[in-house]
Amino acid sequence: MFAATTVTETSLLVRGIIYQPYFMIVMAVSSVVVWAAPQSWDWSRELTVKKAIVTGTLFLLALVLLTLQSYNPFIYFNF
């Protein structure tokens, strides 16, 4: 792991794939959502009509995006 060896071509390829700007931006946005957003228990403690509409809309959007994908391994995963 910390040996003084040469870097292989495959490790450079993986580094080139992982450190693309898109993935770095998605990771930064995900970090902000995870650490700065209110917890779901606190947010849903008082469920108003507006919160119910937002939650239902996000759920339907997630279902639409799930069905529009050409391949999704989650659908074929056996529990």
C-alpha positions as CSV (number, residue, x, y, z in Angstrom):
1,M,0.0,0.0,0.0
2,F,2.8,2.4,0.9
3,A,5.6,0.6,-0.9
4,A,7.9,2.6,-3.2
5,T,6.7,1.0,-6.4
6,T,5.6,2.4,-9.7
7,V,2.1,3.4,-10.4
8,T,0.3,1.0,-12.7
9,E,-1.7,2.1,-15.7
10,T,-4.9,0.8,-14.3
11,S,-4.7,2.9,-11.1
12,L,-4.2,6.0,-13.3
13,L,-7.3,5.0,-15.3
14,V,-9.3,4.6,-12.2
15,R,-8.1,7.9,-10.8
16,G,-9.0,9.6,-14.1
17,I,-12.5,8.1,-13.9
18,I,-13.2,8.9,-10.3
19,Y,-11.8,12.5,-10.2
20,Q,-14.0,13.9,-13.1
21,P,-15.6,17.3,-12.3
22,Y,-19.1,15.8,-12.5
23,F,-18.4,13.2,-9.8
24,M,-16.7,15.8,-7.6
25,I,-19.7,18.2,-7.9
26,V,-22.2,15.4,-7.2
27,M,-20.1,14.4,-4.1
28,A,-20.0,18.0,-2.9
29,V,-23.8,18.5,-3.3
30,S,-24.5,15.1,-1.7
31,S,-22.3,16.1,1.3
32,V,-24.2,19.4,1.7
33,V,-27.6,17.6,1.5
34,V,-26.5,15.0,4.0
35,W,-24.9,17.3,6.6
36,A,-26.9,20.5,6.2
37,A,-30.4,19.4,5.5
38,P,-32.8,18.8,8.4
39,Q,-33.3,15.2,9.5
40,S,-36.3,13.5,8.1
41,W,-37.7,12.8,11.5
42,D,-37.6,16.5,12.4
43,W,-39.0,17.5,9.0
44,S,-41.9,15.1,9.1
45,R,-42.9,15.5,12.7
46,E,-45.6,18.0,11.6
47,L,-46.8,16.9,8.3
48,T,-48.6,19.7,6.6
49,V,-50.4,19.7,3.2
50,K,-47.4,21.4,1.6
51,K,-44.9,18.8,2.9
52,A,-47.2,16.0,1.8
53,I,-47.4,17.4,-1.7
54,V,-43.6,17.8,-1.8
55,T,-43.0,14.3,-0.6
56,G,-45.6,12.7,-3.0
57,T,-44.1,14.7,-5.9
58,L,-40.6,13.5,-5.1
59,F,-41.8,9.9,-4.8
60,L,-43.5,10.1,-8.2
61,L,-40.4,11.6,-9.7
62,A,-38.3,8.8,-8.3
63,L,-40.7,6.2,-9.8
64,V,-40.6,7.9,-13.2
65,L,-36.8,8.1,-13.2
66,L,-36.6,4.4,-12.1
67,T,-38.8,3.3,-15.0
68,L,-37.1,5.4,-17.6
69,Q,-33.7,3.8,-17.0
70,S,-32.8,1.1,-19.6
71,Y,-31.1,-1.1,-17.0
72,N,-31.4,-0.9,-13.3
73,P,-29.8,-3.7,-11.2
74,F,-31.9,-2.8,-8.2
75,I,-35.0,-4.2,-10.0
76,Y,-33.3,-7.6,-10.6
77,F,-31.7,-7.8,-7.2
78,N,-32.9,-10.8,-5.1
79,F,-33.1,-10.1,-1.4
